[in-house]
Amino acid sequence: MKQSLIKSSSVLIFLFLFVISGKSQLYEWRGPERSGIYNETGLLKKWPAGGPQLLWEADKMGDGYSSPTVTDDAIYVTGRRDSSDILTALTLDGKKKWEVVYGKAWLANHTGSRCTPTYYNGKIFLISGSGDIVCVGSDGKIKWSKNHYRLYESKPIQFGISESPLVADNMVIASPGGKKASLVAFNINDGKVMWEAEPLDQEPQYINPKLIEYAGKKIIVTVMGTQIFAVNAKDGKIMWKLNYTGINAATGRVMKNHAMTPVFRDGNILIANGYNWVALKLKLSADGNSVSIVWENRNFDPQLGGTVLLGNNIYGTTHMSKPVDMWTCVDWTTGKTLWTAKWYSRGSVISADGMLYLFEEKSGHVALVRPDPSKLDIVSEFQITKGEGPFWAHPVINKGKLYIRHGEVLMVYQIK
């Protein structure tokens, strides 16, 4: 009897240790830590003349500008069909597994879906065009849903809701803005409200907040209306805020259309935005409770395509800052613009295996680029010709494959 108890206890201890040591599975907007940098090796350093090999394509998933989310065993893509937002699950070879309507779509303008699914340990989190924050199981069944825009008396701004929810520990976090709460954290299992961050009476934005770990804290950094601010992910307390409009000190009308996820490294944060907004490098204090400005760059205003920090250089684009619609490289230490170069139009940028991948938004050209602080060094390029609408979905790289979404079409290329 005693030996049996000892054996049972040993098994339980082993199972407990296995569970707590298991690695959480998180797949989200712009890859690990929302950085735009995918942890891949052995990728091609040059493509064939017509581009890398197209492995397969899938269509009829609904119109959208969102990126696919690729996990170990499935691909999740959002799209708009009629007046509904739909989540489609595909196998890794492009066969449809299931689809589910998760909310009402945005129909006022640019009606494609915006939300890139956030996958965390078998659950998929989404925000619909009408403000529903939704948890869907990997079986395609909705686990819980609530309209946080109605709950917090907020409303979408000019171009609708474009947020991809953020997961921190056992919470999923969204940004309704308005007069009742800036950010809200929901329990991932049942949607129960865990905390509400102080309202700043600011409009919500199109930005996907950044979760950073610093000074023993998990901190959420984002932009809302006129404010750059940080929230303690543990309890929702606002740690610091900066008046971005005041720092910008622009004359005339400036659109408050913030869409750029902050970049973080070694206690420093990059905040940048289109529409002639100033780019800022901020330095966190030792305890993370305040920030100071390291530098400003008034000619670096990436609009929708993200930025990538490789080595000591930031790669992105300009929008309205002169010269407009250029690809650019900025020094991380000094904030000095190192070069600008014309290549079709502005667009999105990601990185993997030490290379840059550019996807320009007006005619769908894709480029493989060797990072260089002195010039735009394009190694290979090809053009996406399928699908309709602007090329706003950011590319994704997973296990040696390049995923590109355009309208209703998802294309997958072999790049390893």
PAZA-434827 format. One record per residue (C-alpha): x, y, z. Coordinates in steps of 0.02 Angstrom, whole numbers, plus 50000, padded with zeros to 5 digits. Example, Ala and Ser with C-alpha at 12.3 -4.5 7.8 and 13.67 -1.06 7.14 Angstrom:
<recs>
px: 50615, py: 49775, pz: 50390
px: 50684, py: 49947, pz: 50357
</recs>
This chain:
<recs>
px: 50000, py: 50000, pz: 50000
px: 50139, py: 50118, pz: 50050
px: 50238, py: 50080, pz: 49891
px: 50082, py: 50110, pz: 49786
px: 50055, py: 50281, pz: 49866
px: 50237, py: 50327, pz: 49839
px: 50225, py: 50274, pz: 49656
px: 50063, py: 50373, pz: 49630
px: 50139, py: 50526, pz: 49712
px: 50292, py: 50514, pz: 49601
px: 50183, py: 50506, pz: 49446
px: 50084, py: 50659, pz: 49503
px: 50242, py: 50757, pz: 49540
px: 50312, py: 50712, pz: 49368
px: 50152, py: 50766, pz: 49282
px: 50149, py: 50928, pz: 49380
px: 50329, py: 50969, pz: 49336
px: 50294, py: 50925, pz: 49153
px: 50144, py: 51042, pz: 49148
px: 50229, py: 51190, pz: 49231
px: 50385, py: 51170, pz: 49125
px: 50285, py: 51160, pz: 48963
px: 50314, py: 51305, pz: 48846
px: 50165, py: 51418, pz: 48811
px: 50115, py: 51429, pz: 48630
px: 50087, py: 51609, pz: 48575
px: 50071, py: 51661, pz: 48393
px: 50021, py: 51839, pz: 48357
px: 50032, py: 51997, pz: 48253
px: 50206, py: 52020, pz: 48176
px: 50279, py: 51866, pz: 48257
px: 50376, py: 51844, pz: 48419
px: 50352, py: 51993, pz: 48536
px: 50264, py: 52084, pz: 48392
px: 50438, py: 52130, pz: 48330
px: 50419, py: 52085, pz: 48146
px: 50572, py: 51972, pz: 48166
px: 50540, py: 51786, pz: 48138
px: 50657, py: 51659, pz: 48218
px: 50705, py: 51562, pz: 48063
px: 50869, py: 51495, pz: 47995
px: 50929, py: 51420, pz: 47832
px: 50820, py: 51530, pz: 47721
px: 50862, py: 51570, pz: 47541
px: 50977, py: 51721, pz: 47520
px: 50923, py: 51741, pz: 47339
px: 50763, py: 51693, pz: 47247
px: 50740, py: 51626, pz: 47070
px: 50702, py: 51756, pz: 46937
px: 50514, py: 51734, pz: 46951
px: 50515, py: 51729, pz: 47139
px: 50515, py: 51583, pz: 47262
px: 50414, py: 51426, pz: 47225
px: 50227, py: 51444, pz: 47255
px: 50176, py: 51292, pz: 47358
px: 49989, py: 51323, pz: 47365
px: 49856, py: 51456, pz: 47374
px: 49684, py: 51466, pz: 47455
px: 49544, py: 51588, pz: 47423
px: 49362, py: 51630, pz: 47466
px: 49404, py: 51664, pz: 47650
px: 49325, py: 51836, pz: 47643
px: 49403, py: 52003, pz: 47603
px: 49535, py: 52063, pz: 47724
px: 49692, py: 52162, pz: 47763
px: 49742, py: 52054, pz: 47912
px: 49890, py: 51936, pz: 47915
px: 49872, py: 51748, pz: 47937
px: 49921, py: 51671, pz: 48103
px: 50020, py: 51510, pz: 48077
px: 50037, py: 51385, pz: 48220
px: 50114, py: 51212, pz: 48230
px: 49960, py: 51129, pz: 48158
px: 49845, py: 51259, pz: 48078
px: 49829, py: 51427, pz: 47991
px: 49700, py: 51553, pz: 48051
px: 49638, py: 51693, pz: 47938
px: 49503, py: 51824, pz: 47965
px: 49396, py: 51893, pz: 47824
px: 49236, py: 51989, pz: 47789
px: 49092, py: 51904, pz: 47700
px: 48939, py: 52013, pz: 47674
px: 48915, py: 52101, pz: 47843
px: 49005, py: 51971, pz: 47950
px: 49183, py: 51945, pz: 48009
px: 49234, py: 51763, pz: 47985
px: 49378, py: 51660, pz: 48054
px: 49439, py: 51520, pz: 47940
px: 49553, py: 51379, pz: 47997
px: 49661, py: 51291, pz: 47867
px: 49775, py: 51142, pz: 47876
px: 49959, py: 51177, pz: 47844
px: 49934, py: 51123, pz: 47663
px: 49789, py: 51243, pz: 47635
px: 49635, py: 51133, pz: 47659
px: 49489, py: 51212, pz: 47752
px: 49458, py: 51138, pz: 47925
px: 49315, py: 51251, pz: 47980
px: 49252, py: 51429, pz: 47983
px: 49150, py: 51529, pz: 48108
px: 49066, py: 51699, pz: 48110
px: 49138, py: 51794, pz: 48259
px: 49057, py: 51966, pz: 48242
px: 48987, py: 52105, pz: 48136
px: 49109, py: 52178, pz: 48008
px: 49160, py: 52358, pz: 47980
px: 49065, py: 52421, pz: 47828
px: 49093, py: 52610, pz: 47822
px: 49254, py: 52608, pz: 47719
px: 49395, py: 52487, pz: 47672
px: 49279, py: 52346, pz: 47723
px: 49405, py: 52202, pz: 47734
px: 49441, py: 52122, pz: 47903
px: 49582, py: 52200, pz: 48004
px: 49612, py: 52088, pz: 48154
px: 49757, py: 51965, pz: 48147
px: 49709, py: 51818, pz: 48261
px: 49805, py: 51796, pz: 48423
px: 49831, py: 51612, pz: 48463
px: 49872, py: 51561, pz: 48641
px: 49875, py: 51381, pz: 48704
px: 49730, py: 51317, pz: 48599
px: 49625, py: 51476, pz: 48605
px: 49607, py: 51607, pz: 48468
px: 49568, py: 51786, pz: 48517
px: 49492, py: 51912, pz: 48397
px: 49412, py: 52084, pz: 48390
px: 49273, py: 52110, pz: 48263
px: 49241, py: 52267, pz: 48163
px: 49097, py: 52310, pz: 48281
px: 49198, py: 52290, pz: 48442
px: 49165, py: 52109, pz: 48493
px: 49311, py: 52032, pz: 48586
px: 49295, py: 51845, pz: 48555
px: 49377, py: 51684, pz: 48611
px: 49366, py: 51539, pz: 48488
px: 49428, py: 51364, pz: 48526
px: 49540, py: 51270, pz: 48406
px: 49385, py: 51166, pz: 48367
px: 49300, py: 51320, pz: 48291
px: 49175, py: 51344, pz: 48433
px: 49153, py: 51515, pz: 48515
px: 49198, py: 51501, pz: 48700
px: 49147, py: 51676, pz: 48749
px: 49111, py: 51845, pz: 48670
px: 49070, py: 52019, pz: 48731
px: 49062, py: 52187, pz: 48646
px: 49186, py: 52291, pz: 48745
px: 49152, py: 52445, pz: 48640
px: 48971, py: 52446, pz: 48700
px: 49021, py: 52397, pz: 48877
px: 49140, py: 52544, pz: 48890
px: 49036, py: 52666, pz: 48787
px: 49167, py: 52686, pz: 48652
px: 49153, py: 52689, pz: 48463
px: 49268, py: 52653, pz: 48315
px: 49356, py: 52799, pz: 48235
px: 49372, py: 52845, pz: 48051
px: 49436, py: 52680, pz: 47979
px: 49358, py: 52556, pz: 48100
px: 49436, py: 52438, pz: 48226
px: 49603, py: 52361, pz: 48179
px: 49666, py: 52292, pz: 48344
px: 49735, py: 52118, pz: 48371
px: 49712, py: 52073, pz: 48556
px: 49863, py: 52058, pz: 48670
px: 49888, py: 51910, pz: 48787
px: 49979, py: 51929, pz: 48954
px: 49979, py: 51783, pz: 49075
px: 49797, py: 51728, pz: 49096
px: 49725, py: 51888, pz: 49022
px: 49681, py: 51954, pz: 48851
px: 49691, py: 52142, pz: 48835
px: 49600, py: 52262, pz: 48720
px: 49591, py: 52452, pz: 48701
px: 49414, py: 52523, pz: 48695
px: 49466, py: 52700, pz: 48745
px: 49337, py: 52833, pz: 48783
px: 49274, py: 52896, pz: 48951
px: 49262, py: 52732, pz: 49050
px: 49427, py: 52639, pz: 49021
px: 49581, py: 52654, pz: 48911
px: 49630, py: 52469, pz: 48915
px: 49532, py: 52320, pz: 48984
px: 49596, py: 52147, pz: 49032
px: 49481, py: 51995, pz: 49019
px: 49509, py: 51821, pz: 49089
px: 49559, py: 51710, pz: 48944
px: 49446, py: 51567, pz: 49001
px: 49279, py: 51652, pz: 49032
px: 49294, py: 51836, pz: 48980
px: 49276, py: 51901, pz: 49158
px: 49347, py: 52076, pz: 49178
px: 49513, py: 52067, pz: 49273
px: 49555, py: 52252, pz: 49274
px: 49512, py: 52417, pz: 49190
px: 49646, py: 52547, pz: 49158
px: 49607, py: 52726, pz: 49200
px: 49512, py: 52816, pz: 49061
px: 49610, py: 52951, pz: 48970
px: 49457, py: 53014, pz: 48875
px: 49549, py: 52977, pz: 48713
px: 49490, py: 52896, pz: 48552
px: 49542, py: 52716, pz: 48520
px: 49668, py: 52690, pz: 48382
px: 49723, py: 52559, pz: 48255
px: 49877, py: 52515, pz: 48355
px: 49922, py: 52343, pz: 48423
px: 49997, py: 52374, pz: 48597
px: 50168, py: 52308, pz: 48644
px: 50202, py: 52199, pz: 48797
px: 50377, py: 52220, pz: 48868
px: 50466, py: 52149, pz: 49019
px: 50573, py: 52272, pz: 49114
px: 50625, py: 52305, pz: 49295
px: 50536, py: 52146, pz: 49350
px: 50371, py: 52206, pz: 49277
px: 50264, py: 52165, pz: 49126
px: 50219, py: 52331, pz: 49046
px: 50099, py: 52371, pz: 48904
px: 50150, py: 52519, pz: 48795
px: 50029, py: 52598, pz: 48672
px: 49965, py: 52761, pz: 48596
px: 49788, py: 52827, pz: 48611
px: 49730, py: 52994, pz: 48541
px: 49855, py: 53123, pz: 48602
px: 49941, py: 53010, pz: 48729
px: 50086, py: 52886, pz: 48732
px: 50066, py: 52786, pz: 48892
px: 50114, py: 52628, pz: 48987
px: 50007, py: 52514, pz: 49094
px: 50062, py: 52385, pz: 49221
px: 49998, py: 52220, pz: 49150
px: 49973, py: 52149, pz: 49324
px: 49841, py: 52272, pz: 49386
px: 49805, py: 52397, pz: 49246
px: 49882, py: 52546, pz: 49336
px: 49947, py: 52682, pz: 49219
px: 50134, py: 52699, pz: 49251
px: 50172, py: 52850, pz: 49143
px: 50105, py: 52951, pz: 48997
px: 50170, py: 53080, pz: 48874
px: 50073, py: 53208, pz: 48774
px: 50121, py: 53152, pz: 48597
px: 50027, py: 53297, pz: 48517
px: 50123, py: 53423, pz: 48622
px: 50291, py: 53343, pz: 48578
px: 50242, py: 53336, pz: 48395
px: 50204, py: 53524, pz: 48396
px: 50137, py: 53513, pz: 48219
px: 50044, py: 53654, pz: 48136
px: 49880, py: 53629, pz: 48045
px: 49773, py: 53472, pz: 48049
px: 49859, py: 53313, pz: 48106
px: 49764, py: 53149, pz: 48094
px: 49772, py: 53048, pz: 48255
px: 49780, py: 52885, pz: 48159
px: 49910, py: 52788, pz: 48257
px: 49943, py: 52613, pz: 48189
px: 50124, py: 52571, pz: 48228
px: 50167, py: 52443, pz: 48362
px: 50306, py: 52512, pz: 48473
px: 50481, py: 52435, pz: 48463
px: 50576, py: 52391, pz: 48622
px: 50757, py: 52350, pz: 48661
px: 50861, py: 52364, pz: 48820
px: 50749, py: 52487, pz: 48910
px: 50720, py: 52595, pz: 48756
px: 50557, py: 52615, pz: 48658
px: 50529, py: 52677, pz: 48481
px: 50364, py: 52766, pz: 48448
px: 50330, py: 52813, pz: 48266
px: 50177, py: 52852, pz: 48162
px: 50123, py: 52912, pz: 47990
px: 50043, py: 53080, pz: 47948
px: 50197, py: 53186, pz: 47988
px: 50208, py: 53130, pz: 48170
px: 50379, py: 53141, pz: 48250
px: 50469, py: 52976, pz: 48285
px: 50532, py: 52964, pz: 48465
px: 50656, py: 52854, pz: 48555
px: 50610, py: 52847, pz: 48739
px: 50717, py: 52783, pz: 48882
px: 50634, py: 52700, pz: 49031
px: 50691, py: 52745, pz: 49206
px: 50772, py: 52608, pz: 49311
px: 50604, py: 52562, pz: 49390
px: 50504, py: 52583, pz: 49229
px: 50391, py: 52714, pz: 49307
px: 50443, py: 52858, pz: 49194
px: 50524, py: 52893, pz: 49026
px: 50634, py: 53025, pz: 48949
px: 50659, py: 53071, pz: 48766
px: 50825, py: 53013, pz: 48691
px: 50798, py: 53081, pz: 48515
px: 50670, py: 53146, pz: 48391
px: 50663, py: 53117, pz: 48203
px: 50537, py: 53223, pz: 48108
px: 50569, py: 53140, pz: 47939
px: 50528, py: 52962, pz: 47990
px: 50340, py: 52932, pz: 47991
px: 50299, py: 52752, pz: 47944
px: 50111, py: 52735, pz: 47922
px: 50047, py: 52554, pz: 47917
px: 50192, py: 52440, pz: 47876
px: 50285, py: 52419, pz: 48041
px: 50470, py: 52439, pz: 48074
px: 50611, py: 52315, pz: 48105
px: 50760, py: 52344, pz: 48219
px: 50911, py: 52245, pz: 48159
px: 51078, py: 52277, pz: 48239
px: 51090, py: 52465, pz: 48263
px: 50972, py: 52509, pz: 48121
px: 50784, py: 52536, pz: 48106
px: 50707, py: 52494, pz: 47937
px: 50538, py: 52562, pz: 47883
px: 50458, py: 52692, pz: 47770
px: 50404, py: 52872, pz: 47762
px: 50225, py: 52925, pz: 47733
px: 50196, py: 53114, pz: 47725
px: 50366, py: 53168, pz: 47788
px: 50476, py: 53230, pz: 47647
px: 50530, py: 53140, pz: 47545
px: 50362, py: 53049, pz: 47544
px: 50332, py: 52864, pz: 47513
px: 50513, py: 52811, pz: 47533
px: 50598, py: 52661, pz: 47612
px: 50718, py: 52720, pz: 47745
px: 50848, py: 52671, pz: 47873
px: 50871, py: 52762, pz: 48039
px: 51013, py: 52746, pz: 48165
px: 50946, py: 52672, pz: 48328
px: 51074, py: 52762, pz: 48437
px: 51064, py: 52938, pz: 48365
px: 50899, py: 52944, pz: 48272
px: 50987, py: 53008, pz: 48116
px: 50913, py: 52957, pz: 47948
px: 51049, py: 52857, pz: 47859
px: 50964, py: 52840, pz: 47690
px: 50799, py: 52852, pz: 47597
px: 50763, py: 52760, pz: 47435
px: 50618, py: 52748, pz: 47314
px: 50552, py: 52573, pz: 47275
px: 50375, py: 52578, pz: 47205
px: 50280, py: 52641, pz: 47360
px: 50283, py: 52626, pz: 47548
px: 50233, py: 52460, pz: 47626
px: 50268, py: 52332, pz: 47762
px: 50434, py: 52261, pz: 47819
px: 50478, py: 52103, pz: 47916
px: 50639, py: 52006, pz: 47944
px: 50703, py: 51828, pz: 47959
px: 50874, py: 51746, pz: 47956
px: 50963, py: 51913, pz: 47944
px: 50868, py: 51973, pz: 47789
px: 50728, py: 52099, pz: 47761
px: 50566, py: 52063, pz: 47670
px: 50476, py: 52213, pz: 47594
px: 50297, py: 52210, pz: 47530
px: 50244, py: 52373, pz: 47447
px: 50062, py: 52416, pz: 47462
px: 50008, py: 52487, pz: 47293
px: 50063, py: 52359, pz: 47163
px: 50109, py: 52208, pz: 47268
px: 50296, py: 52191, pz: 47239
px: 50393, py: 52084, pz: 47364
px: 50580, py: 52106, pz: 47391
px: 50716, py: 52010, pz: 47479
px: 50839, py: 52139, pz: 47547
px: 51011, py: 52129, pz: 47623
px: 51014, py: 52247, pz: 47774
px: 51137, py: 52389, pz: 47742
px: 51154, py: 52555, pz: 47835
px: 51218, py: 52639, pz: 47676
px: 51088, py: 52591, pz: 47545
px: 50933, py: 52492, pz: 47498
px: 51012, py: 52330, pz: 47439
px: 50878, py: 52227, pz: 47348
px: 50936, py: 52050, pz: 47308
px: 50777, py: 51978, pz: 47230
px: 50598, py: 52029, pz: 47195
px: 50434, py: 51970, pz: 47120
px: 50254, py: 52032, pz: 47108
px: 50092, py: 51969, pz: 47183
px: 49958, py: 51969, pz: 47048
px: 49813, py: 51878, pz: 47131
px: 49684, py: 51953, pz: 47246
px: 49609, py: 52127, pz: 47250
px: 49627, py: 52289, pz: 47346
px: 49776, py: 52371, pz: 47434
px: 49920, py: 52260, pz: 47487
px: 49906, py: 52301, pz: 47673
px: 49922, py: 52128, pz: 47753
px: 50096, py: 52104, pz: 47825
px: 50190, py: 51948, pz: 47768
px: 50220, py: 51805, pz: 47890
px: 50362, py: 51678, pz: 47893
px: 50347, py: 51508, pz: 47977
px: 50453, py: 51351, pz: 47957
px: 50535, py: 51406, pz: 47795
px: 50376, py: 51468, pz: 47713
px: 50324, py: 51644, pz: 47666
px: 50138, py: 51681, pz: 47686
px: 50064, py: 51826, pz: 47589
px: 49882, py: 51876, pz: 47597
px: 49798, py: 51988, pz: 47469
px: 49611, py: 52014, pz: 47480
px: 49528, py: 51843, pz: 47483
px: 49685, py: 51750, pz: 47428
px: 49821, py: 51674, pz: 47537
px: 49981, py: 51621, pz: 47448
px: 50120, py: 51515, pz: 47524
px: 50298, py: 51513, pz: 47455
px: 50445, py: 51399, pz: 47490
px: 50592, py: 51507, pz: 47547
px: 50703, py: 51373, pz: 47626
</recs>
